[in-house]
Amino acid sequence: MKHFLATHGQSVLVIAVIGVMSIGAVVELCFVADASRNFPIENPFSRSISKSVRLPRESWSTGHKTIVLALQTTCHFCNESAPFYRRLVEMTRFTEFKIVAFFPEPVEESKTHLAELGIGDIEVRQAPISAFEVSGTPTLILTNEKGEITNYWVGKLTPEKEDEVVDKLNS
């Protein structure tokens, strides 16, 4: 063993450092992606909650309040949140709200994915996650009629947080 470390010590150290970095990345993803654990998550809209959302091809002139979903087809927290998103679609069907889902994947692939999850009748667009300045997916952003952010939630929501979203929609 002593001879092995003497001849391969540097390689072992590099592998150990890479292993620790990989574990750190996994832990970071869990902190960001699962808000239901109540870990502190940095405000992705740190300057102001009323910051305007700038999204590709989005016109705020329609005067609708908007629920923006930043999702990914490969995000298991997004997929696990599908029952809540179906509930939101039903709740907002005949209201002033519109729901727009943004995915980094192509629109047709994203629409197919949503259909497989039982979510239909919402607008789907393609945009990189970086366009939202969010720290992870899923992220739900509520905007007013001017496109200003009024509330946001990051990660898979607890039932209490889901109720909070519903309360904000009803207020």
Secondary structure, DSSP 4 states (H G I P E B T S, - for coil): -HHHHHHHHHHHHHHHHHHHHHHHHHHHHHHHH-GGG------TTTT-TTPBP--TT--GGG--EEEEEE--TT-HHHHHTHHHHHHHHHHHTTSSEEEEEEESS-HHHHHHHHHHTT--SSEEEE--GGGGT-SSSSEEEEE-TTSBEEEEEESSPPHHHHHHHHHHHH-
